[in-house]
Amino acid sequence: MWKPVAKLEDFQHGRLVLRLDEHPRPILLLYTGEEVFALEDLCTHDGGPLHEGEVEDGKIVCPRHGARFDLRTGRQTLPAPRPIRVFSARLEGETVLLLLS
């Protein structure tokens, strides 16, 4: 089921971190001006906060040790041992919707 979770006006510098009852870990929303991406906000290497990292070439870079995670798939580079979970997100007008399962 698609759930409304934010409005575009909620974003600061294109980022927003959510804590939802349906998901035990924080979720990072990224708005690029064209698309919205939703992914877990914790690096699988050491739990670093991905929302503090930079977005480069369709990936978010962990600010602690440089692991990169693809915004669409969650696939990782070393030193992260596992990918992160990504969620389906979409815009309806000014509202951000997440598909949580």
Backbone hydrogen bonds, N-H to C=O, Kabsch-Sander energy under -0.5 kcal/mol:
donor,donor_aa,acceptor,acceptor_aa,energy
3,K,98,L,-3.1
5,V,96,V,-2.7
6,A,96,V,-1.2
8,L,94,E,-2.4
10,D,7,K,-2.1
11,F,8,L,-1.5
12,Q,15,R,-1.9
13,H,11,F,-0.5
15,R,12,Q,-1.7
16,L,29,L,-1.9
18,L,27,I,-3.2
23,H,20,L,-1.5
27,I,18,L,-2.7
28,L,39,L,-3.6
29,L,16,L,-3.5
29,L,27,I,-0.5
30,L,37,F,-2.6
31,Y,14,G,-3.0
32,T,30,L,-0.6
32,T,35,E,-2.5
37,F,30,L,-2.5
38,A,87,F,-0.7
39,L,28,L,-2.2
40,E,85,R,-2.5
41,D,26,P,-2.4
43,C,48,G,-2.5
47,G,43,C,-2.0
50,L,41,D,-2.1
50,L,48,G,-0.8
52,E,49,P,-1.7
53,G,50,L,-2.3
56,E,54,E,-0.6
56,E,59,K,-3.0
59,K,56,E,-1.3
60,I,69,F,-2.5
61,V,54,E,-2.8
62,C,60,I,-0.5
62,C,67,A,-3.3
66,G,62,C,-1.5
69,F,60,I,-2.1
70,D,75,R,-2.5
71,L,58,G,-2.5
74,G,70,D,-2.0
77,T,68,R,-1.1
80,A,77,T,-1.5
84,I,74,G,-1.8
87,F,38,A,-2.7
88,S,99,L,-0.6
90,R,97,L,-2.0
92,E,95,T,-2.7
94,E,92,E,-0.5
95,T,92,E,-2.0
96,V,6,A,-3.1
97,L,90,R,-3.0
98,L,3,K,-2.5
99,L,88,S,-2.4
100,L,1,M,-1.3
100,L,98,L,-0.8
